[in-house]
């Protein structure tokens, strides 16, 4: 996936080569398309405008996506998912989402990196479930790649259950963590979370960089169409105001719309939209079935006056397995 703009990296940002992030199994619980909420930004704690937050210790994971030389990668799609406080994933093969999962927990979030390669997620401390220690799944798709690279990060702690008792599976006997045979790579995904300064609610944070072994390549968009577009306000026939954007579309390309910056203006959040003026806002990505102008309708105004429209080439990672 790429946003059309000048350059994806800042060469020579770091002089030394970094340890490549280990690539491990994606696991069986990457959410299916109908499990992922329309509100799929980088805040997993609060869904839409609900005032009720997900249960658990609020946790921030921040860092950068870098290439093997330590230079930041722009336009990388970062996806994060993990179990809720009770150990349940949002994943379900039979329904919109797992009914056992905390209804206020998004279960999945995504982030599009800027020129400095930075990402930020607000989530909760991942829960424990049988056979695994505490962990978070992170998938990264860099420009020019059609598939995500998946790793898992772990907590540098003794894992305790909700009653304060030691969990049966710790980092030392977790099959995924122990299966990372390169000691430097293993150490790179063992994260120490510390209290967030100035808070009194137990919030914690960790900083971690994902280092890719692939070289980012900016895809060439057909006919050079610009994908930074202004929204035009319109009153629909139902009396509900929406913002209309029109872009050049190509068969098989998948499109997403990013609007207002979220969580300290680090980057943009994905916005849901509809593909007709009167239809319900019902999707956060759309694959074009024909070539030509395509109009999308959004309920949310872009604070900065324009939207980023990202595209993924045919066959690329579209946010489903």
C-alpha angles and dihedrals in degrees: 000000000000141000112218106246140113114296133336101222142042102222117225095014088142122023099209126067113248130224109269114243112250116251112222138168117303088221129220097279105070100132121254119235094266092049093060114091121234085237093069100154127127095278109089093169100069125040119208110314096330115138092208113092127208115269116258145056109316108241132189122205114188137164144106141285108233138179122235091274092055096254117140119251119222122209096025115152109225117194124188130188137159144148123293123245092282094048099259125133124215087234117115129162093199107043145025089275140343105284091209092061119095104274091219094052116091092206091202136049139173138201135191112216123231129217092292092054092237127152134181133191131186110203140131132272105281116251128235129247135179115295098011138083121222111297146150127219118225124186122190127191112187125201112283095024122105097200135052124247109224130206135161128227124210138205119250094225145083103276112235127189122234090275093055096255123135111265118238093236116056129171090270094061100029107120095220097045093043089046092066096093098182104087095207091052091047091052091049093064097043101096130196112214117206132189116276108247115249097017128114099189099080097259114165136193143193134191120219136162125216108216115200125206091207126088113236115238123192108230116228110240114222114263092358096271115181115240099192103089140170120236120237116213116227138173109234124216088256091059094248116126118232138174116240125207127179124201136172107260132197129204114269096011116126119219134201129181123223122195137157119028113252135205104014096339093280094140145324132299124223114252127208119234145169129235096223133050097244102029122107117267093258113151144045097200135031133193114214116234096191140029120255141061114340123196122206128188125214132187095206123076118225106240092213093050099250141065132225112227112198125197136200121205119241110286094021128129105285098180098273129094 
